């Protein structure tokens, strides 16, 4: 009986010792891995920060207003070019637009005109149908140039330069020597010049983005083809023909006179040559007549 109790106690002691060892190992395991666990947490935190930064940049780009330059090319045939121009100007006044360039010319006595119209981009959809109603549309093209990347790139560079300018202004207020002041002022002048250049580019882009451009060509419609076109009146044609004949005769006489003047310096040479040819001809005739007399 005692042996059985000792055996049971021995088994219980073994179980208790095994449980304590497992607890010690469990306690020591976190301690050993505590450093690596902390490192993993730092790595995870860094990755999260980077991901949040990238996500913020993507959201900023997605939330940025897209910058599109809208251009419309429109060719129309109208009954009266001048009257249509007046109507176009009236339409532009109603949508706060204006005519930037205008050019008139004639082709076969038919008036034509090229016009560059500028108007707010949000008014294009309502203005185009009104312009198209003024005549017959022969060609129409609408294009958009995306300058979003260029715009925000220029804006970012300008902002960075403005921050540099602020830092240099702080340094200028703390400068103690004339040399330092001159060097800082030179850098400030350079930075200010670049900032103004970027600001000018942004103004140009804003103007082209906010105001759409419509290149409008107006021309008179082509008439019916009737073969050869009618010429000038018969009397005018006779008068013109007579005048051309008289002018041609006068020009011929003048050309002959000029030709004779050109030959004057060569007159002695021509005279000697002509005399020699004449003498040779006479000698040949004389010999020929002599032979005929003997026969």
Phi, psi and omega in degrees: 000316178297322180298321180295320179294317178300321180296318179295317179297319180298318179297319179296319179297320178298317178297317180297315179298319178296321178295319178296319179297319179297322179295320179297317179297319179295325180289323182283332183298312178298324180297320182289327184261004182298318180296313181295324178296319178296320179296318179297321180295319178298316180299317180297319179297317180297316180297321180295318179298316179296318179296320178295322179295313179298318180296321179296319178296317179297319179294323179295318178294320181292325181280348181290145179290131179287137182252110183237130174266116184262128179229133179238130173249123186225124177244127185224147172257125183232156182290320182223112184295314183297317179295321180294323179299319178298319179292323178297316179297323178294318178298318181296322178298324181289336181250017179061038176252183180203164177268115181279317179221149177216139182215126179245146172200174183237140175232114183054046178063018177247127183288146174222159180208141174245133183225139174252112183256138176239133180206158179304138186298331181285350179263000185295315185298325181272341182274321183304312179300326179290322177291319181295333180286350181280348182189200181259121181283123179258330178207140181214134180215131178238127181227154177227130179253119182277114179243024183299312182297315179297318183298309184285336174293314178297319180295320179296318178296320179297317180296319178297319179294325178294324176294319176299320179298318178297318179295319179293327177295322176295318178296324180295323179291339181258357182293141183251338183245157179295323180299313179298319181296318180294318179297318180293319180295323176297317178295321178297320179295318179296314181296318180297321178296318179292321178298315180295325177296316178294321179296321178296319179295321178296323178295319178297314180296319178299318180297316182288332179280315185285332180246119177284157179245127176244114175270105187252128175244124179246139177210158178284147180292149178288138179281176179290141179281121180240029181083221181291136181290152181292133181276185177294162177305151186301317180299318179293324179294321177296315180299318180293321178295317177300316180296321178295321179296315179297316180296323178295319178297316179298317179296323179295315179297317180296321179294321178295318179298317179296322180296319178295321177297322179295326182280346183305315180297336182266006184300313179301318181295318180294324180293314179298315179298318179295322179295318180296318179297320179296317180296316179298322179294319180293318179298317180296320178293320180296317180295321180294321178290326178296316178297322180291327180291320179295322181292000000 
